[in-house]
Amino acid sequence: MLDFGDFEEMGEKKAQDEPHYKGHRQRLRERFLNAPDSLQDYELIELLLFMAIPRKDVKPLAKDLLNRFGGLPQLMNAPIEELTKIKGVSENTAASIKIVTVTAHRMMKREFLNRPVLNSWTRLMDYCVSSMGDESKEHFRILFLNKKNELIADEIQGSGTVDHTPAYPREIMKRALELGATALILMHNHPSGDPKPSQADIDLTRHIVRAGETFDIVIHDHIIVSRNGYSSFKSLGIL
């Protein structure tokens, strides 16, 4: 027959058998629910990893990921193939991270879809920097606008290397005509971190402007984004 002492011993043994990270996970969730902004970056990553890695202490991995990629924005924008190179990160774990990133970008994009984007320029630039500023390769992106300057499409037209991406004025105009766009905002990123336009950037922009004139398509601006901010051809007097 079991007495109360036996029950106490069983309870103590059960507590000892419980992985130490279980209590940590619960406390971290409670902190997030009570004060989300109080959590450090690595703790937010821990919460993400909880869902993908249910039976492991993920704090060391969360800190390692931030250190490897250089910070929260760089980590969240890292390609899946780069994430899975890290020991302990499966494809499922990498997908969990990217789902959050894509969802956040899509929410920001929804703010501009079918609305006049020129009236929300600051928010638009926040979206551009957030979605492209930490990319490791150059991408050439175009915002297609209708005659009311409402955003009708946001598309990447080409991707390249760390310091070059191809863009072809003829293909850009073809796509604009397919969408019925009457104005464009050009955009590309500089992985180097310097948003200053190169001479090649300027020359390409002028070619696109001339191509647009043939079809009465206006180029409102060309934005170069980087992790250190952005530059606007219009503000620089280039357009």
LINHULIN-V668994 format. One record per run of one state. SS is the DSSP state (A for helix, B for strand, O for the rest). FROM is the first residue (numbers start at 0). LEN is the number of residues. If there is no record, write none. Layout:
# LINHULIN-V668994
ss = {SS & SS}
from = {FROM & FROM}
len = {LEN & LEN}
This chain:
# LINHULIN-V668994
ss = {O & A & O & A & O & A & O & A & O & A & O & A & O & A & O & A & O & B & O & B & A & O & B & O & B & O & A & O & B & O & A & O & B & O & B & O}
from = {0 & 3 & 17 & 19 & 34 & 35 & 38 & 40 & 52 & 58 & 69 & 71 & 76 & 79 & 83 & 90 & 110 & 112 & 113 & 115 & 116 & 132 & 138 & 145 & 149 & 159 & 168 & 179 & 182 & 189 & 198 & 214 & 217 & 226 & 228 & 232}
len = {3 & 14 & 2 & 15 & 1 & 3 & 2 & 12 & 6 & 11 & 2 & 5 & 3 & 4 & 7 & 20 & 2 & 1 & 2 & 1 & 16 & 6 & 7 & 4 & 10 & 9 & 11 & 3 & 7 & 9 & 16 & 3 & 9 & 2 & 4 & 7}
